[in-house]
Amino acid sequence: MKTFTRNCAFILIGITTFSCGESISYDDSMNTSSSKTEEVKDVTKEEEKATTATKVIEVKNQYSMEVPEFMTQVTSLNDEASFQSQNIYKETYIIVIDEPTDEFISVFKSLEGYDDSLSVVENYRVVQTNFISEDMQIDKMSEPKSLTINGLNAEQIAIEGSVPGLNAKLYYLYTFVEGKDNVYMVMAWTLNSRKDKYADVLEEMSNSIKLIEGEANESEELDS
């Protein structure tokens, strides 16, 4: 089984280095705009959302994700992720890490870190959130939201904060999903200064995860 602690630490520190100072400065200057300019920006956001084309990516013959056409598949964000996509200009990123459910339950029961009064996906959310809290300076965390995504039990939290070595505030949307044979952590993020513009995009991408009939556990390469 993949090491949960190592996964979380690498995610929070390694992949956020794409956020550049120029982008942050641009957004900071935009925050000083007049209310009239903000209204124009809101209209532009709605127009962009209405015209954004999407594509469906199948991963390992196991699940699919639907992301905007402007997102590009990569392999550099996290070594353990089975799906990774980004747009470095818009500063939008998403990855998916999957773990065999039986192994997750077995390991954390042996560590006395599994609560039988909670569901599998609730336990997964608690475990991962604890690791995240250890490695990240959290300014704000939402209450966990229970939802159903394409027939799958899921938990979702939003976090605003920062990580060591990066002079920027970030916005993360974590979605934890219980599949047939695996549990999934979908992590989507952007600069906190771009949260208002891209939060809906991050949520739509995260909530698009869908199992392919006959979910497989075999480790295969992501189809290009």
PyMOL CGO cylinders between C-alpha atoms (Angstrom):
from pymol import cmd
from pymol.cgo import CYLINDER

trace = [
    CYLINDER, 0.00, 0.00, 0.00, 1.20, 3.53, -0.70, 0.3, 1, 1, 1, 1, 1, 1,
    CYLINDER, 1.20, 3.53, -0.70, 2.38, 5.45, 2.36, 0.3, 1, 1, 1, 1, 1, 1,
    CYLINDER, 2.38, 5.45, 2.36, -0.32, 7.92, 3.37, 0.3, 1, 1, 1, 1, 1, 1,
    CYLINDER, -0.32, 7.92, 3.37, 1.98, 10.31, 5.26, 0.3, 1, 1, 1, 1, 1, 1,
    CYLINDER, 1.98, 10.31, 5.26, 4.47, 10.56, 2.41, 0.3, 1, 1, 1, 1, 1, 1,
    CYLINDER, 4.47, 10.56, 2.41, 1.70, 11.15, -0.12, 0.3, 1, 1, 1, 1, 1, 1,
    CYLINDER, 1.70, 11.15, -0.12, 0.22, 14.06, 1.79, 0.3, 1, 1, 1, 1, 1, 1,
    CYLINDER, 0.22, 14.06, 1.79, 3.54, 15.75, 2.53, 0.3, 1, 1, 1, 1, 1, 1,
    CYLINDER, 3.54, 15.75, 2.53, 4.63, 15.54, -1.09, 0.3, 1, 1, 1, 1, 1, 1,
    CYLINDER, 4.63, 15.54, -1.09, 1.32, 16.88, -2.34, 0.3, 1, 1, 1, 1, 1, 1,
    CYLINDER, 1.32, 16.88, -2.34, 1.28, 19.86, -0.04, 0.3, 1, 1, 1, 1, 1, 1,
    CYLINDER, 1.28, 19.86, -0.04, 4.89, 20.89, -0.59, 0.3, 1, 1, 1, 1, 1, 1,
    CYLINDER, 4.89, 20.89, -0.59, 6.03, 19.61, -3.96, 0.3, 1, 1, 1, 1, 1, 1,
    CYLINDER, 6.03, 19.61, -3.96, 3.21, 20.49, -6.32, 0.3, 1, 1, 1, 1, 1, 1,
    CYLINDER, 3.21, 20.49, -6.32, 2.57, 24.00, -5.15, 0.3, 1, 1, 1, 1, 1, 1,
    CYLINDER, 2.57, 24.00, -5.15, 5.86, 25.30, -6.56, 0.3, 1, 1, 1, 1, 1, 1,
    CYLINDER, 5.86, 25.30, -6.56, 4.09, 26.04, -9.85, 0.3, 1, 1, 1, 1, 1, 1,
    CYLINDER, 4.09, 26.04, -9.85, 2.44, 29.11, -8.33, 0.3, 1, 1, 1, 1, 1, 1,
    CYLINDER, 2.44, 29.11, -8.33, 4.59, 32.00, -9.50, 0.3, 1, 1, 1, 1, 1, 1,
    CYLINDER, 4.59, 32.00, -9.50, 5.08, 35.49, -8.15, 0.3, 1, 1, 1, 1, 1, 1,
    CYLINDER, 5.08, 35.49, -8.15, 3.90, 37.15, -11.34, 0.3, 1, 1, 1, 1, 1, 1,
    CYLINDER, 3.90, 37.15, -11.34, 0.51, 35.48, -11.09, 0.3, 1, 1, 1, 1, 1, 1,
    CYLINDER, 0.51, 35.48, -11.09, 0.12, 36.46, -7.47, 0.3, 1, 1, 1, 1, 1, 1,
    CYLINDER, 0.12, 36.46, -7.47, 1.00, 40.09, -8.18, 0.3, 1, 1, 1, 1, 1, 1,
    CYLINDER, 1.00, 40.09, -8.18, -1.49, 40.19, -11.02, 0.3, 1, 1, 1, 1, 1, 1,
    CYLINDER, -1.49, 40.19, -11.02, -4.32, 39.00, -8.81, 0.3, 1, 1, 1, 1, 1, 1,
    CYLINDER, -4.32, 39.00, -8.81, -3.35, 41.33, -5.98, 0.3, 1, 1, 1, 1, 1, 1,
    CYLINDER, -3.35, 41.33, -5.98, -3.58, 44.27, -8.34, 0.3, 1, 1, 1, 1, 1, 1,
    CYLINDER, -3.58, 44.27, -8.34, -6.96, 43.09, -9.52, 0.3, 1, 1, 1, 1, 1, 1,
    CYLINDER, -6.96, 43.09, -9.52, -8.23, 43.16, -5.96, 0.3, 1, 1, 1, 1, 1, 1,
    CYLINDER, -8.23, 43.16, -5.96, -7.88, 46.97, -5.97, 0.3, 1, 1, 1, 1, 1, 1,
    CYLINDER, -7.88, 46.97, -5.97, -10.20, 47.34, -8.95, 0.3, 1, 1, 1, 1, 1, 1,
    CYLINDER, -10.20, 47.34, -8.95, -13.39, 49.35, -8.73, 0.3, 1, 1, 1, 1, 1, 1,
    CYLINDER, -13.39, 49.35, -8.73, -16.77, 47.72, -8.20, 0.3, 1, 1, 1, 1, 1, 1,
    CYLINDER, -16.77, 47.72, -8.20, -17.58, 48.38, -11.82, 0.3, 1, 1, 1, 1, 1, 1,
    CYLINDER, -17.58, 48.38, -11.82, -14.54, 46.41, -12.92, 0.3, 1, 1, 1, 1, 1, 1,
    CYLINDER, -14.54, 46.41, -12.92, -15.54, 43.59, -10.55, 0.3, 1, 1, 1, 1, 1, 1,
    CYLINDER, -15.54, 43.59, -10.55, -18.96, 43.43, -12.22, 0.3, 1, 1, 1, 1, 1, 1,
    CYLINDER, -18.96, 43.43, -12.22, -17.31, 43.11, -15.62, 0.3, 1, 1, 1, 1, 1, 1,
    CYLINDER, -17.31, 43.11, -15.62, -15.04, 40.37, -14.26, 0.3, 1, 1, 1, 1, 1, 1,
    CYLINDER, -15.04, 40.37, -14.26, -18.08, 38.49, -12.93, 0.3, 1, 1, 1, 1, 1, 1,
    CYLINDER, -18.08, 38.49, -12.93, -19.75, 38.62, -16.33, 0.3, 1, 1, 1, 1, 1, 1,
    CYLINDER, -19.75, 38.62, -16.33, -16.56, 37.41, -17.96, 0.3, 1, 1, 1, 1, 1, 1,
    CYLINDER, -16.56, 37.41, -17.96, -16.41, 34.51, -15.50, 0.3, 1, 1, 1, 1, 1, 1,
    CYLINDER, -16.41, 34.51, -15.50, -19.96, 33.43, -16.33, 0.3, 1, 1, 1, 1, 1, 1,
    CYLINDER, -19.96, 33.43, -16.33, -19.31, 33.72, -20.04, 0.3, 1, 1, 1, 1, 1, 1,
    CYLINDER, -19.31, 33.72, -20.04, -16.11, 31.69, -19.73, 0.3, 1, 1, 1, 1, 1, 1,
    CYLINDER, -16.11, 31.69, -19.73, -17.91, 29.00, -17.72, 0.3, 1, 1, 1, 1, 1, 1,
    CYLINDER, -17.91, 29.00, -17.72, -20.70, 28.78, -20.29, 0.3, 1, 1, 1, 1, 1, 1,
    CYLINDER, -20.70, 28.78, -20.29, -18.30, 28.36, -23.19, 0.3, 1, 1, 1, 1, 1, 1,
    CYLINDER, -18.30, 28.36, -23.19, -15.68, 26.08, -21.62, 0.3, 1, 1, 1, 1, 1, 1,
    CYLINDER, -15.68, 26.08, -21.62, -15.48, 22.78, -23.47, 0.3, 1, 1, 1, 1, 1, 1,
    CYLINDER, -15.48, 22.78, -23.47, -14.65, 19.66, -21.48, 0.3, 1, 1, 1, 1, 1, 1,
    CYLINDER, -14.65, 19.66, -21.48, -13.10, 16.29, -22.15, 0.3, 1, 1, 1, 1, 1, 1,
    CYLINDER, -13.10, 16.29, -22.15, -13.49, 12.92, -20.42, 0.3, 1, 1, 1, 1, 1, 1,
    CYLINDER, -13.49, 12.92, -20.42, -10.32, 11.03, -19.50, 0.3, 1, 1, 1, 1, 1, 1,
    CYLINDER, -10.32, 11.03, -19.50, -10.44, 7.32, -18.62, 0.3, 1, 1, 1, 1, 1, 1,
    CYLINDER, -10.44, 7.32, -18.62, -7.83, 6.20, -16.10, 0.3, 1, 1, 1, 1, 1, 1,
    CYLINDER, -7.83, 6.20, -16.10, -6.50, 2.62, -15.76, 0.3, 1, 1, 1, 1, 1, 1,
    CYLINDER, -6.50, 2.62, -15.76, -9.79, 1.24, -17.06, 0.3, 1, 1, 1, 1, 1, 1,
    CYLINDER, -9.79, 1.24, -17.06, -10.96, 2.04, -13.54, 0.3, 1, 1, 1, 1, 1, 1,
    CYLINDER, -10.96, 2.04, -13.54, -12.49, 5.50, -13.41, 0.3, 1, 1, 1, 1, 1, 1,
    CYLINDER, -12.49, 5.50, -13.41, -12.96, 8.61, -15.52, 0.3, 1, 1, 1, 1, 1, 1,
    CYLINDER, -12.96, 8.61, -15.52, -12.56, 12.34, -14.90, 0.3, 1, 1, 1, 1, 1, 1,
    CYLINDER, -12.56, 12.34, -14.90, -14.12, 15.21, -16.83, 0.3, 1, 1, 1, 1, 1, 1,
    CYLINDER, -14.12, 15.21, -16.83, -11.94, 18.32, -17.05, 0.3, 1, 1, 1, 1, 1, 1,
    CYLINDER, -11.94, 18.32, -17.05, -11.92, 21.49, -19.15, 0.3, 1, 1, 1, 1, 1, 1,
    CYLINDER, -11.92, 21.49, -19.15, -10.12, 21.39, -22.47, 0.3, 1, 1, 1, 1, 1, 1,
    CYLINDER, -10.12, 21.39, -22.47, -7.67, 23.97, -21.14, 0.3, 1, 1, 1, 1, 1, 1,
    CYLINDER, -7.67, 23.97, -21.14, -6.31, 21.42, -18.65, 0.3, 1, 1, 1, 1, 1, 1,
    CYLINDER, -6.31, 21.42, -18.65, -3.28, 19.37, -19.72, 0.3, 1, 1, 1, 1, 1, 1,
    CYLINDER, -3.28, 19.37, -19.72, -2.42, 15.88, -18.48, 0.3, 1, 1, 1, 1, 1, 1,
    CYLINDER, -2.42, 15.88, -18.48, 0.98, 15.67, -16.80, 0.3, 1, 1, 1, 1, 1, 1,
    CYLINDER, 0.98, 15.67, -16.80, 3.03, 13.24, -14.72, 0.3, 1, 1, 1, 1, 1, 1,
    CYLINDER, 3.03, 13.24, -14.72, 5.10, 15.71, -12.69, 0.3, 1, 1, 1, 1, 1, 1,
    CYLINDER, 5.10, 15.71, -12.69, 2.74, 16.72, -9.86, 0.3, 1, 1, 1, 1, 1, 1,
    CYLINDER, 2.74, 16.72, -9.86, 2.85, 13.60, -7.70, 0.3, 1, 1, 1, 1, 1, 1,
    CYLINDER, 2.85, 13.60, -7.70, 4.58, 10.23, -8.13, 0.3, 1, 1, 1, 1, 1, 1,
    CYLINDER, 4.58, 10.23, -8.13, 1.67, 8.31, -6.59, 0.3, 1, 1, 1, 1, 1, 1,
    CYLINDER, 1.67, 8.31, -6.59, -1.17, 9.98, -8.47, 0.3, 1, 1, 1, 1, 1, 1,
    CYLINDER, -1.17, 9.98, -8.47, -3.01, 7.94, -11.06, 0.3, 1, 1, 1, 1, 1, 1,
    CYLINDER, -3.01, 7.94, -11.06, -4.40, 11.08, -12.70, 0.3, 1, 1, 1, 1, 1, 1,
    CYLINDER, -4.40, 11.08, -12.70, -2.81, 14.54, -12.92, 0.3, 1, 1, 1, 1, 1, 1,
    CYLINDER, -2.81, 14.54, -12.92, -3.85, 17.61, -14.87, 0.3, 1, 1, 1, 1, 1, 1,
    CYLINDER, -3.85, 17.61, -14.87, -2.96, 21.30, -14.78, 0.3, 1, 1, 1, 1, 1, 1,
    CYLINDER, -2.96, 21.30, -14.78, -3.04, 24.70, -16.40, 0.3, 1, 1, 1, 1, 1, 1,
    CYLINDER, -3.04, 24.70, -16.40, -0.05, 26.67, -15.17, 0.3, 1, 1, 1, 1, 1, 1,
    CYLINDER, -0.05, 26.67, -15.17, -1.33, 29.95, -16.62, 0.3, 1, 1, 1, 1, 1, 1,
    CYLINDER, -1.33, 29.95, -16.62, -4.72, 29.78, -14.91, 0.3, 1, 1, 1, 1, 1, 1,
    CYLINDER, -4.72, 29.78, -14.91, -3.04, 28.17, -11.86, 0.3, 1, 1, 1, 1, 1, 1,
    CYLINDER, -3.04, 28.17, -11.86, -5.54, 25.30, -11.72, 0.3, 1, 1, 1, 1, 1, 1,
    CYLINDER, -5.54, 25.30, -11.72, -4.44, 21.79, -10.76, 0.3, 1, 1, 1, 1, 1, 1,
    CYLINDER, -4.44, 21.79, -10.76, -6.01, 18.45, -9.96, 0.3, 1, 1, 1, 1, 1, 1,
    CYLINDER, -6.01, 18.45, -9.96, -4.72, 14.99, -9.04, 0.3, 1, 1, 1, 1, 1, 1,
    CYLINDER, -4.72, 14.99, -9.04, -6.28, 11.70, -7.97, 0.3, 1, 1, 1, 1, 1, 1,
    CYLINDER, -6.28, 11.70, -7.97, -4.65, 9.15, -5.65, 0.3, 1, 1, 1, 1, 1, 1,
    CYLINDER, -4.65, 9.15, -5.65, -6.31, 5.76, -5.27, 0.3, 1, 1, 1, 1, 1, 1,
    CYLINDER, -6.31, 5.76, -5.27, -5.74, 3.10, -2.60, 0.3, 1, 1, 1, 1, 1, 1,
    CYLINDER, -5.74, 3.10, -2.60, -7.13, -0.44, -2.22, 0.3, 1, 1, 1, 1, 1, 1,
    CYLINDER, -7.13, -0.44, -2.22, -9.94, -0.19, 0.33, 0.3, 1, 1, 1, 1, 1, 1,
    CYLINDER, -9.94, -0.19, 0.33, -9.12, -3.48, 2.07, 0.3, 1, 1, 1, 1, 1, 1,
    CYLINDER, -9.12, -3.48, 2.07, -5.50, -2.44, 2.63, 0.3, 1, 1, 1, 1, 1, 1,
    CYLINDER, -5.50, -2.44, 2.63, -6.52, 0.98, 3.96, 0.3, 1, 1, 1, 1, 1, 1,
    CYLINDER, -6.52, 0.98, 3.96, -8.90, -0.61, 6.49, 0.3, 1, 1, 1, 1, 1, 1,
    CYLINDER, -8.90, -0.61, 6.49, -6.42, -3.31, 7.50, 0.3, 1, 1, 1, 1, 1, 1,
    CYLINDER, -6.42, -3.31, 7.50, -3.49, -0.94, 8.05, 0.3, 1, 1, 1, 1, 1, 1,
    CYLINDER, -3.49, -0.94, 8.05, -5.37, 1.62, 10.08, 0.3, 1, 1, 1, 1, 1, 1,
    CYLINDER, -5.37, 1.62, 10.08, -7.19, -0.98, 12.15, 0.3, 1, 1, 1, 1, 1, 1,
    CYLINDER, -7.19, -0.98, 12.15, -3.79, -2.43, 13.05, 0.3, 1, 1, 1, 1, 1, 1,
    CYLINDER, -3.79, -2.43, 13.05, -2.68, 1.07, 14.06, 0.3, 1, 1, 1, 1, 1, 1,
    CYLINDER, -2.68, 1.07, 14.06, -5.90, 1.55, 16.05, 0.3, 1, 1, 1, 1, 1, 1,
    CYLINDER, -5.90, 1.55, 16.05, -6.67, 4.50, 13.82, 0.3, 1, 1, 1, 1, 1, 1,
    CYLINDER, -6.67, 4.50, 13.82, -9.89, 3.18, 12.30, 0.3, 1, 1, 1, 1, 1, 1,
    CYLINDER, -9.89, 3.18, 12.30, -13.28, 4.09, 13.81, 0.3, 1, 1, 1, 1, 1, 1,
    CYLINDER, -13.28, 4.09, 13.81, -15.85, 1.34, 13.23, 0.3, 1, 1, 1, 1, 1, 1,
    CYLINDER, -15.85, 1.34, 13.23, -18.66, 3.78, 14.02, 0.3, 1, 1, 1, 1, 1, 1,
    CYLINDER, -18.66, 3.78, 14.02, -17.80, 5.75, 10.86, 0.3, 1, 1, 1, 1, 1, 1,
    CYLINDER, -17.80, 5.75, 10.86, -18.17, 4.74, 7.23, 0.3, 1, 1, 1, 1, 1, 1,
    CYLINDER, -18.17, 4.74, 7.23, -15.16, 3.82, 5.12, 0.3, 1, 1, 1, 1, 1, 1,
    CYLINDER, -15.16, 3.82, 5.12, -15.11, 7.17, 3.35, 0.3, 1, 1, 1, 1, 1, 1,
    CYLINDER, -15.11, 7.17, 3.35, -15.50, 9.07, 6.63, 0.3, 1, 1, 1, 1, 1, 1,
    CYLINDER, -15.50, 9.07, 6.63, -12.50, 7.21, 8.05, 0.3, 1, 1, 1, 1, 1, 1,
    CYLINDER, -12.50, 7.21, 8.05, -10.52, 7.97, 4.91, 0.3, 1, 1, 1, 1, 1, 1,
    CYLINDER, -10.52, 7.97, 4.91, -11.37, 11.66, 5.19, 0.3, 1, 1, 1, 1, 1, 1,
    CYLINDER, -11.37, 11.66, 5.19, -10.40, 11.76, 8.88, 0.3, 1, 1, 1, 1, 1, 1,
    CYLINDER, -10.40, 11.76, 8.88, -7.06, 10.02, 8.28, 0.3, 1, 1, 1, 1, 1, 1,
    CYLINDER, -7.06, 10.02, 8.28, -6.08, 12.21, 5.34, 0.3, 1, 1, 1, 1, 1, 1,
    CYLINDER, -6.08, 12.21, 5.34, -7.25, 15.41, 7.01, 0.3, 1, 1, 1, 1, 1, 1,
    CYLINDER, -7.25, 15.41, 7.01, -5.09, 14.63, 10.04, 0.3, 1, 1, 1, 1, 1, 1,
    CYLINDER, -5.09, 14.63, 10.04, -2.03, 14.22, 7.80, 0.3, 1, 1, 1, 1, 1, 1,
    CYLINDER, -2.03, 14.22, 7.80, -2.86, 17.42, 5.91, 0.3, 1, 1, 1, 1, 1, 1,
    CYLINDER, -2.86, 17.42, 5.91, -3.15, 19.37, 9.17, 0.3, 1, 1, 1, 1, 1, 1,
    CYLINDER, -3.15, 19.37, 9.17, 0.33, 18.25, 10.22, 0.3, 1, 1, 1, 1, 1, 1,
    CYLINDER, 0.33, 18.25, 10.22, 2.03, 19.52, 7.08, 0.3, 1, 1, 1, 1, 1, 1,
    CYLINDER, 2.03, 19.52, 7.08, 0.07, 22.67, 6.27, 0.3, 1, 1, 1, 1, 1, 1,
    CYLINDER, 0.07, 22.67, 6.27, -0.64, 26.01, 7.93, 0.3, 1, 1, 1, 1, 1, 1,
    CYLINDER, -0.64, 26.01, 7.93, -4.43, 26.02, 7.76, 0.3, 1, 1, 1, 1, 1, 1,
    CYLINDER, -4.43, 26.02, 7.76, -6.16, 29.38, 7.90, 0.3, 1, 1, 1, 1, 1, 1,
    CYLINDER, -6.16, 29.38, 7.90, -9.65, 28.08, 7.22, 0.3, 1, 1, 1, 1, 1, 1,
    CYLINDER, -9.65, 28.08, 7.22, -11.22, 24.65, 6.83, 0.3, 1, 1, 1, 1, 1, 1,
    CYLINDER, -11.22, 24.65, 6.83, -14.84, 24.00, 5.94, 0.3, 1, 1, 1, 1, 1, 1,
    CYLINDER, -14.84, 24.00, 5.94, -17.02, 21.49, 7.73, 0.3, 1, 1, 1, 1, 1, 1,
    CYLINDER, -17.02, 21.49, 7.73, -16.97, 18.14, 5.90, 0.3, 1, 1, 1, 1, 1, 1,
    CYLINDER, -16.97, 18.14, 5.90, -19.80, 17.75, 3.45, 0.3, 1, 1, 1, 1, 1, 1,
    CYLINDER, -19.80, 17.75, 3.45, -21.27, 14.33, 2.69, 0.3, 1, 1, 1, 1, 1, 1,
    CYLINDER, -21.27, 14.33, 2.69, -22.40, 13.84, -0.88, 0.3, 1, 1, 1, 1, 1, 1,
    CYLINDER, -22.40, 13.84, -0.88, -23.00, 11.23, -3.54, 0.3, 1, 1, 1, 1, 1, 1,
    CYLINDER, -23.00, 11.23, -3.54, -20.95, 11.45, -6.73, 0.3, 1, 1, 1, 1, 1, 1,
    CYLINDER, -20.95, 11.45, -6.73, -22.17, 9.29, -9.59, 0.3, 1, 1, 1, 1, 1, 1,
    CYLINDER, -22.17, 9.29, -9.59, -23.60, 6.79, -7.08, 0.3, 1, 1, 1, 1, 1, 1,
    CYLINDER, -23.60, 6.79, -7.08, -20.50, 6.78, -4.85, 0.3, 1, 1, 1, 1, 1, 1,
    CYLINDER, -20.50, 6.78, -4.85, -20.32, 7.87, -1.21, 0.3, 1, 1, 1, 1, 1, 1,
    CYLINDER, -20.32, 7.87, -1.21, -18.06, 10.88, -0.84, 0.3, 1, 1, 1, 1, 1, 1,
    CYLINDER, -18.06, 10.88, -0.84, -16.86, 13.50, 1.65, 0.3, 1, 1, 1, 1, 1, 1,
    CYLINDER, -16.86, 13.50, 1.65, -15.60, 16.94, 0.68, 0.3, 1, 1, 1, 1, 1, 1,
    CYLINDER, -15.60, 16.94, 0.68, -13.72, 19.72, 2.47, 0.3, 1, 1, 1, 1, 1, 1,
    CYLINDER, -13.72, 19.72, 2.47, -12.28, 23.05, 1.37, 0.3, 1, 1, 1, 1, 1, 1,
    CYLINDER, -12.28, 23.05, 1.37, -9.07, 24.39, 2.90, 0.3, 1, 1, 1, 1, 1, 1,
    CYLINDER, -9.07, 24.39, 2.90, -7.37, 27.78, 2.69, 0.3, 1, 1, 1, 1, 1, 1,
    CYLINDER, -7.37, 27.78, 2.69, -3.79, 28.00, 3.89, 0.3, 1, 1, 1, 1, 1, 1,
    CYLINDER, -3.79, 28.00, 3.89, -0.12, 27.90, 3.06, 0.3, 1, 1, 1, 1, 1, 1,
    CYLINDER, -0.12, 27.90, 3.06, 2.77, 25.47, 3.00, 0.3, 1, 1, 1, 1, 1, 1,
    CYLINDER, 2.77, 25.47, 3.00, 6.40, 25.92, 4.11, 0.3, 1, 1, 1, 1, 1, 1,
    CYLINDER, 6.40, 25.92, 4.11, 8.66, 27.48, 1.51, 0.3, 1, 1, 1, 1, 1, 1,
    CYLINDER, 8.66, 27.48, 1.51, 5.92, 29.11, -0.55, 0.3, 1, 1, 1, 1, 1, 1,
    CYLINDER, 5.92, 29.11, -0.55, 4.95, 32.75, -0.10, 0.3, 1, 1, 1, 1, 1, 1,
    CYLINDER, 4.95, 32.75, -0.10, 1.38, 32.39, -1.29, 0.3, 1, 1, 1, 1, 1, 1,
    CYLINDER, 1.38, 32.39, -1.29, -2.04, 31.56, 0.09, 0.3, 1, 1, 1, 1, 1, 1,
    CYLINDER, -2.04, 31.56, 0.09, -3.67, 28.55, -1.56, 0.3, 1, 1, 1, 1, 1, 1,
    CYLINDER, -3.67, 28.55, -1.56, -7.17, 27.17, -1.90, 0.3, 1, 1, 1, 1, 1, 1,
    CYLINDER, -7.17, 27.17, -1.90, -7.63, 23.40, -1.90, 0.3, 1, 1, 1, 1, 1, 1,
    CYLINDER, -7.63, 23.40, -1.90, -10.72, 21.28, -2.50, 0.3, 1, 1, 1, 1, 1, 1,
    CYLINDER, -10.72, 21.28, -2.50, -10.33, 17.72, -1.20, 0.3, 1, 1, 1, 1, 1, 1,
    CYLINDER, -10.33, 17.72, -1.20, -12.84, 15.07, -2.22, 0.3, 1, 1, 1, 1, 1, 1,
    CYLINDER, -12.84, 15.07, -2.22, -12.71, 11.59, -0.70, 0.3, 1, 1, 1, 1, 1, 1,
    CYLINDER, -12.71, 11.59, -0.70, -14.59, 8.86, -2.55, 0.3, 1, 1, 1, 1, 1, 1,
    CYLINDER, -14.59, 8.86, -2.55, -15.41, 5.25, -1.76, 0.3, 1, 1, 1, 1, 1, 1,
    CYLINDER, -15.41, 5.25, -1.76, -15.36, 3.10, -4.87, 0.3, 1, 1, 1, 1, 1, 1,
    CYLINDER, -15.36, 3.10, -4.87, -16.07, -0.57, -5.38, 0.3, 1, 1, 1, 1, 1, 1,
    CYLINDER, -16.07, -0.57, -5.38, -12.56, -1.79, -4.54, 0.3, 1, 1, 1, 1, 1, 1,
    CYLINDER, -12.56, -1.79, -4.54, -10.62, 1.43, -3.94, 0.3, 1, 1, 1, 1, 1, 1,
    CYLINDER, -10.62, 1.43, -3.94, -10.81, 4.69, -2.03, 0.3, 1, 1, 1, 1, 1, 1,
    CYLINDER, -10.81, 4.69, -2.03, -9.90, 7.87, -3.89, 0.3, 1, 1, 1, 1, 1, 1,
    CYLINDER, -9.90, 7.87, -3.89, -8.54, 11.24, -2.82, 0.3, 1, 1, 1, 1, 1, 1,
    CYLINDER, -8.54, 11.24, -2.82, -9.23, 13.93, -5.40, 0.3, 1, 1, 1, 1, 1, 1,
    CYLINDER, -9.23, 13.93, -5.40, -7.24, 17.07, -4.72, 0.3, 1, 1, 1, 1, 1, 1,
    CYLINDER, -7.24, 17.07, -4.72, -7.86, 20.25, -6.72, 0.3, 1, 1, 1, 1, 1, 1,
    CYLINDER, -7.86, 20.25, -6.72, -6.28, 23.61, -5.99, 0.3, 1, 1, 1, 1, 1, 1,
    CYLINDER, -6.28, 23.61, -5.99, -5.48, 27.12, -7.12, 0.3, 1, 1, 1, 1, 1, 1,
    CYLINDER, -5.48, 27.12, -7.12, -4.14, 30.35, -5.65, 0.3, 1, 1, 1, 1, 1, 1,
    CYLINDER, -4.14, 30.35, -5.65, -6.44, 31.67, -2.94, 0.3, 1, 1, 1, 1, 1, 1,
    CYLINDER, -6.44, 31.67, -2.94, -6.60, 34.95, -4.84, 0.3, 1, 1, 1, 1, 1, 1,
    CYLINDER, -6.60, 34.95, -4.84, -8.18, 33.01, -7.72, 0.3, 1, 1, 1, 1, 1, 1,
    CYLINDER, -8.18, 33.01, -7.72, -10.63, 31.07, -5.58, 0.3, 1, 1, 1, 1, 1, 1,
    CYLINDER, -10.63, 31.07, -5.58, -13.66, 33.13, -6.60, 0.3, 1, 1, 1, 1, 1, 1,
    CYLINDER, -13.66, 33.13, -6.60, -12.87, 32.64, -10.27, 0.3, 1, 1, 1, 1, 1, 1,
    CYLINDER, -12.87, 32.64, -10.27, -12.01, 28.94, -10.27, 0.3, 1, 1, 1, 1, 1, 1,
    CYLINDER, -12.01, 28.94, -10.27, -13.69, 27.33, -7.22, 0.3, 1, 1, 1, 1, 1, 1,
    CYLINDER, -13.69, 27.33, -7.22, -16.61, 26.19, -9.35, 0.3, 1, 1, 1, 1, 1, 1,
    CYLINDER, -16.61, 26.19, -9.35, -14.25, 24.69, -11.92, 0.3, 1, 1, 1, 1, 1, 1,
    CYLINDER, -14.25, 24.69, -11.92, -12.37, 22.79, -9.22, 0.3, 1, 1, 1, 1, 1, 1,
    CYLINDER, -12.37, 22.79, -9.22, -15.63, 21.48, -7.79, 0.3, 1, 1, 1, 1, 1, 1,
    CYLINDER, -15.63, 21.48, -7.79, -16.98, 20.40, -11.17, 0.3, 1, 1, 1, 1, 1, 1,
    CYLINDER, -16.98, 20.40, -11.17, -13.76, 18.54, -11.97, 0.3, 1, 1, 1, 1, 1, 1,
    CYLINDER, -13.76, 18.54, -11.97, -13.69, 16.87, -8.55, 0.3, 1, 1, 1, 1, 1, 1,
    CYLINDER, -13.69, 16.87, -8.55, -17.34, 15.85, -8.71, 0.3, 1, 1, 1, 1, 1, 1,
    CYLINDER, -17.34, 15.85, -8.71, -16.91, 14.29, -12.14, 0.3, 1, 1, 1, 1, 1, 1,
    CYLINDER, -16.91, 14.29, -12.14, -15.12, 11.15, -10.93, 0.3, 1, 1, 1, 1, 1, 1,
    CYLINDER, -15.12, 11.15, -10.93, -17.01, 8.13, -12.20, 0.3, 1, 1, 1, 1, 1, 1,
    CYLINDER, -17.01, 8.13, -12.20, -16.24, 4.44, -12.03, 0.3, 1, 1, 1, 1, 1, 1,
    CYLINDER, -16.24, 4.44, -12.03, -15.93, 2.53, -15.25, 0.3, 1, 1, 1, 1, 1, 1,
    CYLINDER, -15.93, 2.53, -15.25, -18.12, -0.57, -15.18, 0.3, 1, 1, 1, 1, 1, 1,
    CYLINDER, -18.12, -0.57, -15.18, -16.16, -3.47, -13.73, 0.3, 1, 1, 1, 1, 1, 1,
    CYLINDER, -16.16, -3.47, -13.73, -13.74, -1.27, -11.78, 0.3, 1, 1, 1, 1, 1, 1,
    CYLINDER, -13.74, -1.27, -11.78, -10.27, -2.81, -11.93, 0.3, 1, 1, 1, 1, 1, 1,
    CYLINDER, -10.27, -2.81, -11.93, -7.41, -2.72, -9.46, 0.3, 1, 1, 1, 1, 1, 1,
    CYLINDER, -7.41, -2.72, -9.46, -4.58, -3.49, -11.86, 0.3, 1, 1, 1, 1, 1, 1,
    CYLINDER, -4.58, -3.49, -11.86, -1.87, -0.85, -12.11, 0.3, 1, 1, 1, 1, 1, 1,
    CYLINDER, -1.87, -0.85, -12.11, -1.81, 0.26, -15.73, 0.3, 1, 1, 1, 1, 1, 1,
    CYLINDER, -1.81, 0.26, -15.73, -0.44, 3.33, -17.42, 0.3, 1, 1, 1, 1, 1, 1,
    CYLINDER, -0.44, 3.33, -17.42, -2.81, 6.27, -17.92, 0.3, 1, 1, 1, 1, 1, 1,
    CYLINDER, -2.81, 6.27, -17.92, -4.01, 6.25, -21.48, 0.3, 1, 1, 1, 1, 1, 1,
    CYLINDER, -4.01, 6.25, -21.48, -2.82, 9.29, -23.39, 0.3, 1, 1, 1, 1, 1, 1,
]
cmd.load_cgo(trace, "trace")
